[in-house]
Amino acid sequence: MRKFFFLFLLLSSSLLLTAQKTLIWCGSLIDGISNEPKNNMTIVIEKNKIVAVENGFSKAGPADKTIDLKTKTVTPGWIDMHVHMEHETNPNRYMETFTFNPADFAYQSVKFSEVTLLTGFTTVRDLGGSGVNISLRNAINKGWIKGPRYHGRSFYCHYRRTCGSHQWLPQRFNG
């Protein structure tokens, strides 16, 4: 029985060590390089990195995962150069300034982060917030939550050199 257990353990660990691929079958692929979309393509992903883009729909191995987008157009990830992940525009936005506490903003920013990623934005630039945005960025980078690659500031500056959250800044930043 003991030999059987060790044999089972060895086989199951060897299965985990085999590299699982994800194959994305694309009906149309806009790669950002050529001027025309490419039809019937496969994107091969290993360890969260694109390792190949192949013509046709490549056959998946037994351990591979497939995503069938044969009727869809696939594009590279989009970049949003001006976001504030702590809040969104909505009819209650002004009131939330007075009724939300920092934890409320933090919890809703987790939802905004995931929705942003799922809509195709793989990179964002957050132009400032209360500091929750920096904690959000750190949580994404640590893999605690889902979200796009995140470039952010802890405060925002106006084009006239007036800065938001100015009460926390040294005098030299307050123009």
PASEBA-1860 file (N, C-alpha, C; in nm, 3 decimals):
! residues 175
1> MRKFFFLF> 0.082/-0.120/0.000/0.000/0.000/0.000/0.086/0.126/0.000 ~ 0.192/0.120/0.077/0.282/0.235/0.086/0.348/0.264/-0.049 ~ 0.389/0.156/-0.120/0.450/0.174/-0.251/0.350/0.236/-0.349 ~ 0.227/0.191/-0.341/0.122/0.245/-0.427/0.103/0.395/-0.402 ~ 0.104/0.435/-0.275/0.088/0.575/-0.240/0.200/0.660/-0.298 ~ 0.326/0.614/-0.285/0.439/0.690/-0.337/0.438/0.694/-0.490 ~ 0.396/0.585/-0.553/0.383/0.584/-0.698/0.277/0.684/-0.744 ~ 0.165/0.685/-0.673/0.058/0.781/-0.704/0.107/0.924/-0.685
9> LLLSSSLL> 0.178/0.949/-0.577/0.231/1.082/-0.549/0.330/1.125/-0.657 ~ 0.417/1.035/-0.700/0.514/1.065/-0.804/0.446/1.096/-0.937 ~ 0.348/1.015/-0.975/0.277/1.039/-1.100/0.197/1.169/-1.098 ~ 0.129/1.196/-0.988/0.050/1.319/-0.982/0.138/1.443/-0.982 ~ 0.254/1.436/-0.917/0.343/1.553/-0.919/0.404/1.572/-1.057 ~ 0.431/1.464/-1.129/0.487/1.479/-1.264/0.383/1.540/-1.358 ~ 0.257/1.511/-1.337/0.152/1.574/-1.418/0.144/1.724/-1.392 ~ 0.165/1.764/-1.269/0.161/1.906/-1.236/0.280/1.980/-1.295
17> LTAQKTLI> 0.392/1.911/-1.313/0.512/1.976/-1.364/0.508/1.995/-1.515 ~ 0.424/1.920/-1.585/0.415/1.940/-1.730/0.352/2.075/-1.756 ~ 0.409/2.145/-1.851/0.363/2.280/-1.879/0.229/2.276/-1.951 ~ 0.130/2.333/-1.888/-0.001/2.343/-1.951/0.000/2.466/-2.041 ~ -0.050/2.447/-2.161/-0.062/2.558/-2.255/-0.206/2.602/-2.261 ~ -0.224/2.727/-2.292/-0.356/2.779/-2.325/-0.353/2.818/-2.471 ~ -0.446/2.764/-2.548/-0.456/2.796/-2.690/-0.580/2.881/-2.711 ~ -0.561/2.997/-2.770/-0.674/3.084/-2.803/-0.694/3.077/-2.953
25> WCGSLIDG> -0.807/3.022/-2.995/-0.839/3.013/-3.136/-0.911/3.140/-3.177 ~ -0.852/3.217/-3.265/-0.904/3.348/-3.305/-0.962/3.341/-3.446 ~ -1.085/3.383/-3.464/-1.143/3.393/-3.597/-1.071/3.499/-3.677 ~ -1.043/3.612/-3.612/-0.970/3.722/-3.674/-0.877/3.779/-3.567 ~ -0.754/3.805/-3.604/-0.654/3.856/-3.509/-0.594/3.985/-3.562 ~ -0.608/4.090/-3.485/-0.539/4.216/-3.515/-0.416/4.216/-3.426 ~ -0.299/4.203/-3.486/-0.177/4.186/-3.407/-0.101/4.314/-3.379 ~ -0.142/4.426/-3.440/-0.073/4.552/-3.417/0.053/4.567/-3.499
33> ISNEPKNN> 0.085/4.467/-3.580/0.206/4.473/-3.662/0.169/4.487/-3.810 ~ 0.084/4.398/-3.857/0.044/4.403/-3.998/-0.073/4.499/-4.016 ~ -0.094/4.543/-4.137/-0.202/4.638/-4.166/-0.338/4.571/-4.179 ~ -0.340/4.441/-4.199/-0.465/4.368/-4.219/-0.484/4.266/-4.107 ~ -0.608/4.243/-4.066/-0.634/4.136/-3.969/-0.598/4.000/-4.029 ~ -0.553/3.910/-3.944/-0.520/3.774/-3.987/-0.634/3.682/-3.947 ~ -0.675/3.594/-4.038/-0.787/3.504/-4.011/-0.738/3.367/-3.966 ~ -0.820/3.302/-3.881/-0.795/3.165/-3.835/-0.655/3.150/-3.776
41> MTIVIEKN> -0.634/3.210/-3.661/-0.503/3.209/-3.594/-0.516/3.146/-3.456 ~ -0.403/3.099/-3.403/-0.397/3.045/-3.267/-0.289/3.120/-3.190 ~ -0.325/3.168/-3.072/-0.229/3.228/-2.980/-0.196/3.122/-2.876 ~ -0.067/3.094/-2.857/-0.023/2.993/-2.761/0.035/3.065/-2.640 ~ -0.017/3.031/-2.522/0.026/3.095/-2.396/0.079/2.988/-2.302 ~ 0.196/3.015/-2.244/0.254/2.930/-2.140/0.300/3.019/-2.026 ~ 0.263/2.983/-1.905/0.302/3.058/-1.785/0.269/3.206/-1.799 ~ 0.148/3.235/-1.846/0.097/3.371/-1.861/0.175/3.456/-1.960
49> KIVAVENG> 0.246/3.393/-2.052/0.320/3.466/-2.156/0.283/3.408/-2.292 ~ 0.267/3.496/-2.390/0.245/3.451/-2.526/0.377/3.399/-2.579 ~ 0.379/3.272/-2.619/0.502/3.211/-2.669/0.498/3.192/-2.820 ~ 0.379/3.195/-2.880/0.370/3.176/-3.025/0.236/3.226/-3.076 ~ 0.236/3.267/-3.202/0.114/3.296/-3.276/0.124/3.214/-3.403 ~ 0.029/3.121/-3.420/0.038/3.024/-3.528/-0.077/3.038/-3.626 ~ -0.051/3.007/-3.752/-0.157/3.003/-3.854/-0.246/2.883/-3.830 ~ -0.375/2.900/-3.852/-0.470/2.790/-3.835/-0.505/2.769/-3.689
57> FSKAGPAD> -0.590/2.669/-3.665/-0.631/2.636/-3.530/-0.551/2.516/-3.484 ~ -0.449/2.540/-3.403/-0.359/2.433/-3.357/-0.433/2.335/-3.268 ~ -0.392/2.209/-3.278/-0.454/2.104/-3.198/-0.403/2.112/-3.054 ~ -0.493/2.100/-2.960/-0.458/2.107/-2.818/-0.419/1.969/-2.768 ~ -0.321/1.968/-2.677/-0.282/1.844/-2.611/-0.382/1.810/-2.502 ~ -0.367/1.693/-2.441/-0.465/1.651/-2.339/-0.469/1.740/-2.215 ~ -0.359/1.803/-2.181/-0.356/1.888/-2.061/-0.377/2.036/-2.095 ~ -0.391/2.067/-2.224/-0.402/2.206/-2.267/-0.543/2.259/-2.250
65> KTIDLKTK> -0.552/2.387/-2.228/-0.680/2.457/-2.218/-0.703/2.532/-2.349 ~ -0.824/2.532/-2.396/-0.855/2.605/-2.519/-0.962/2.710/-2.492 ~ -0.948/2.821/-2.560/-1.049/2.927/-2.557/-1.092/2.948/-2.701 ~ -1.216/2.917/-2.729/-1.268/2.920/-2.865/-1.327/3.057/-2.898 ~ -1.251/3.137/-2.972/-1.297/3.268/-3.018/-1.301/3.271/-3.171 ~ -1.338/3.157/-3.229/-1.337/3.144/-3.376/-1.434/3.240/-3.444 ~ -1.534/3.287/-3.372/-1.630/3.381/-3.431/-1.603/3.524/-3.386 ~ -1.488/3.548/-3.321/-1.458/3.679/-3.264/-1.331/3.738/-3.324
73> TVTPGWID> -1.316/3.868/-3.304/-1.193/3.938/-3.338/-1.114/3.961/-3.210 ~ -0.988/3.925/-3.210/-0.901/3.939/-3.093/-0.800/4.049/-3.122 ~ -0.779/4.137/-3.024/-0.683/4.246/-3.038/-0.582/4.241/-2.923 ~ -0.471/4.311/-2.937/-0.381/4.324/-2.821/-0.453/4.399/-2.709 ~ -0.401/4.390/-2.588/-0.460/4.460/-2.476/-0.461/4.610/-2.498 ~ -0.565/4.673/-2.448/-0.579/4.818/-2.461/-0.516/4.887/-2.341 ~ -0.478/5.013/-2.359/-0.419/5.093/-2.252/-0.508/5.214/-2.228 ~ -0.549/5.233/-2.102/-0.626/5.352/-2.066/-0.531/5.446/-1.993
81> MHVHMEHE> -0.506/5.561/-2.052/-0.404/5.653/-2.001/-0.456/5.751/-1.895 ~ -0.585/5.746/-1.862/-0.638/5.838/-1.762/-0.753/5.773/-1.689 ~ -0.722/5.713/-1.575/-0.826/5.652/-1.492/-0.810/5.701/-1.349 ~ -0.916/5.685/-1.274/-0.915/5.701/-1.128/-0.987/5.577/-1.076 ~ -0.911/5.475/-1.037/-0.968/5.346/-1.003/-1.044/5.346/-0.871 ~ -1.035/5.451/-0.794/-1.106/5.455/-0.667/-1.255/5.484/-0.686 ~ -1.292/5.541/-0.799/-1.433/5.576/-0.819/-1.466/5.572/-0.966 ~ -1.593/5.582/-0.996/-1.639/5.592/-1.133/-1.747/5.698/-1.139
89> TNPNRYME> -1.770/5.747/-1.258/-1.876/5.846/-1.274/-2.010/5.774/-1.265 ~ -2.095/5.821/-1.177/-2.229/5.767/-1.163/-2.317/5.873/-1.097 ~ -2.447/5.856/-1.097/-2.535/5.959/-1.040/-2.511/5.989/-0.893 ~ -2.452/5.895/-0.820/-2.429/5.914/-0.676/-2.287/5.957/-0.642 ~ -2.206/5.983/-0.743/-2.064/6.011/-0.720/-2.041/6.127/-0.623 ~ -2.112/6.236/-0.639/-2.092/6.350/-0.550/-2.126/6.314/-0.406 ~ -2.236/6.243/-0.386/-2.278/6.205/-0.250/-2.179/6.106/-0.188 ~ -2.121/6.018/-0.270/-2.024/5.920/-0.218/-1.903/5.989/-0.154
97> TFTFNPAD> -1.870/6.107/-0.201/-1.759/6.182/-0.143/-1.782/6.205/0.006 ~ -1.907/6.220/0.045/-1.941/6.250/0.185/-1.985/6.127/0.264 ~ -2.033/6.024/0.196/-2.090/5.909/0.267/-1.997/5.787/0.270 ~ -1.898/5.781/0.183/-1.806/5.667/0.181/-1.688/5.694/0.271 ~ -1.636/5.589/0.333/-1.510/5.599/0.404/-1.401/5.532/0.319 ~ -1.275/5.541/0.358/-1.169/5.484/0.274/-1.187/5.335/0.243 ~ -1.241/5.259/0.337/-1.261/5.116/0.310/-1.364/5.095/0.199 ~ -1.468/5.178/0.195/-1.568/5.168/0.087/-1.502/5.191/-0.048
105> FAYQSVKF> -1.419/5.293/-0.057/-1.349/5.320/-0.183/-1.256/5.204/-0.218 ~ -1.192/5.145/-0.118/-1.100/5.033/-0.143/-1.177/4.913/-0.197 ~ -1.289/4.880/-0.135/-1.365/4.763/-0.182/-1.420/4.783/-0.323 ~ -1.472/4.900/-0.350/-1.526/4.919/-0.485/-1.415/4.927/-0.589 ~ -1.296/4.970/-0.551/-1.186/4.977/-0.647/-1.144/4.837/-0.693 ~ -1.163/4.736/-0.608/-1.133/4.598/-0.648/-1.225/4.557/-0.763 ~ -1.353/4.591/-0.752/-1.449/4.560/-0.859/-1.413/4.636/-0.986 ~ -1.383/4.765/-0.974/-1.348/4.845/-1.091/-1.224/4.790/-1.161
113> SEVTLLTG> -1.129/4.742/-1.083/-1.006/4.687/-1.138/-1.034/4.563/-1.223 ~ -1.115/4.472/-1.170/-1.145/4.350/-1.244/-1.228/4.379/-1.368 ~ -1.327/4.467/-1.356/-1.409/4.503/-1.472/-1.324/4.567/-1.581 ~ -1.231/4.653/-1.541/-1.141/4.717/-1.638/-1.061/4.613/-1.715 ~ -1.007/4.514/-1.644/-0.930/4.409/-1.710/-1.018/4.326/-1.803 ~ -1.137/4.290/-1.758/-1.225/4.205/-1.838/-1.280/4.276/-1.961 ~ -1.277/4.408/-1.964/-1.322/4.480/-2.083/-1.209/4.500/-2.183 ~ -1.090/4.448/-2.154/-0.982/4.451/-2.252/-0.869/4.546/-2.223
121> FTTVRDLG> -0.879/4.621/-2.115/-0.770/4.713/-2.080/-0.670/4.638/-1.993 ~ -0.553/4.609/-2.050/-0.453/4.532/-1.977/-0.352/4.621/-1.906 ~ -0.355/4.751/-1.934/-0.267/4.848/-1.867/-0.346/4.976/-1.843 ~ -0.330/5.034/-1.724/-0.394/5.163/-1.694/-0.292/5.255/-1.629 ~ -0.320/5.384/-1.642/-0.241/5.486/-1.573/-0.339/5.564/-1.486 ~ -0.326/5.548/-1.355/-0.413/5.616/-1.259/-0.348/5.750/-1.226 ~ -0.423/5.857/-1.248/-0.365/5.990/-1.232/-0.384/6.050/-1.094 ~ -0.418/5.968/-0.998/-0.418/6.016/-0.861/-0.539/5.977/-0.782
129> GSGVNISL> -0.520/5.974/-0.654/-0.628/5.939/-0.564/-0.588/5.966/-0.421 ~ -0.657/5.901/-0.331/-0.636/5.924/-0.189/-0.523/5.840/-0.129 ~ -0.474/5.745/-0.206/-0.377/5.649/-0.155/-0.431/5.508/-0.166 ~ -0.564/5.493/-0.171/-0.624/5.363/-0.194/-0.575/5.307/-0.327 ~ -0.557/5.395/-0.425/-0.512/5.350/-0.557/-0.374/5.284/-0.551 ~ -0.287/5.331/-0.464/-0.155/5.271/-0.451/-0.165/5.134/-0.385 ~ -0.253/5.120/-0.286/-0.277/4.988/-0.225/-0.337/4.893/-0.326 ~ -0.425/4.943/-0.412/-0.484/4.862/-0.518/-0.374/4.812/-0.613
137> RNAINKGW> -0.287/4.903/-0.656/-0.175/4.865/-0.743/-0.090/4.757/-0.679 ~ -0.059/4.773/-0.551/0.024/4.675/-0.482/-0.045/4.539/-0.473 ~ -0.176/4.539/-0.447/-0.251/4.413/-0.440/-0.254/4.342/-0.575 ~ -0.267/4.418/-0.683/-0.263/4.358/-0.817/-0.125/4.299/-0.843 ~ -0.021/4.374/-0.811/0.116/4.327/-0.835/0.149/4.202/-0.753 ~ 0.090/4.188/-0.636/0.114/4.070/-0.552/0.026/3.953/-0.592 ~ -0.067/3.975/-0.684/-0.156/3.868/-0.728/-0.272/3.842/-0.634 ~ -0.299/3.934/-0.541/-0.410/3.916/-0.448/-0.545/3.938/-0.515
145> IKGPRYHG> -0.548/4.025/-0.614/-0.672/4.054/-0.686/-0.641/4.062/-0.834 ~ -0.746/4.053/-0.915/-0.730/4.063/-1.060/-0.737/4.208/-1.103 ~ -0.649/4.243/-1.194/-0.650/4.379/-1.245/-0.545/4.397/-1.353 ~ -0.549/4.510/-1.419/-0.453/4.537/-1.525/-0.317/4.578/-1.469 ~ -0.216/4.580/-1.558/-0.089/4.641/-1.517/-0.122/4.784/-1.479 ~ -0.062/4.831/-1.373/-0.112/4.952/-1.309/0.002/5.049/-1.285 ~ -0.010/5.166/-1.341/0.086/5.274/-1.315/0.007/5.384/-1.248 ~ 0.047/5.423/-1.128/-0.034/5.520/-1.057/0.045/5.616/-0.973
153> RSFYCHYR> -0.024/5.724/-0.936/0.029/5.827/-0.848/-0.056/5.827/-0.722 ~ 0.003/5.872/-0.613/-0.073/5.877/-0.489/-0.150/6.007/-0.474 ~ -0.120/6.106/-0.557/-0.195/6.231/-0.555/-0.203/6.280/-0.698 ~ -0.290/6.375/-0.723/-0.304/6.425/-0.859/-0.260/6.570/-0.867 ~ -0.209/6.610/-0.981/-0.167/6.747/-1.003/-0.241/6.806/-1.122 ~ -0.281/6.927/-1.108/-0.354/6.999/-1.212/-0.252/7.068/-1.302 ~ -0.293/7.099/-1.424/-0.199/7.161/-1.517/-0.153/7.299/-1.469 ~ -0.227/7.362/-1.376/-0.184/7.492/-1.321/-0.099/7.474/-1.195
161> RTCGSHQW> -0.046/7.356/-1.177/0.041/7.322/-1.065/-0.030/7.321/-0.931 ~ -0.160/7.313/-0.929/-0.229/7.293/-0.803/-0.248/7.144/-0.786 ~ -0.224/7.094/-0.668/-0.226/6.949/-0.648/-0.340/6.909/-0.558 ~ -0.403/6.799/-0.595/-0.505/6.740/-0.509/-0.440/6.682/-0.387 ~ -0.517/6.659/-0.285/-0.467/6.605/-0.159/-0.351/6.689/-0.108 ~ -0.357/6.821/-0.134/-0.245/6.910/-0.104/-0.215/6.922/0.044 ~ -0.308/6.888/0.130/-0.281/6.900/0.273/-0.172/6.803/0.318 ~ -0.140/6.700/0.237/-0.038/6.604/0.274/0.096/6.633/0.208
169> LPQRFNG> 0.102/6.734/0.124/0.223/6.760/0.047/0.309/6.866/0.112 ~ 0.440/6.856/0.094/0.527/6.965/0.140/0.494/7.094/0.066 ~ 0.528/7.208/0.122/0.494/7.338/0.066/0.545/7.354/-0.077 ~ 0.661/7.299/-0.111/0.718/7.317/-0.243/0.630/7.258/-0.354 ~ 0.537/7.166/-0.322/0.448/7.107/-0.422/0.319/7.185/-0.436 ~ 0.294/7.279/-0.349/0.165/7.346/-0.349/0.162/7.474/-0.430 ~ 0.269/7.501/-0.509/0.276/7.608/-0.606/0.229/7.738/-0.557
END
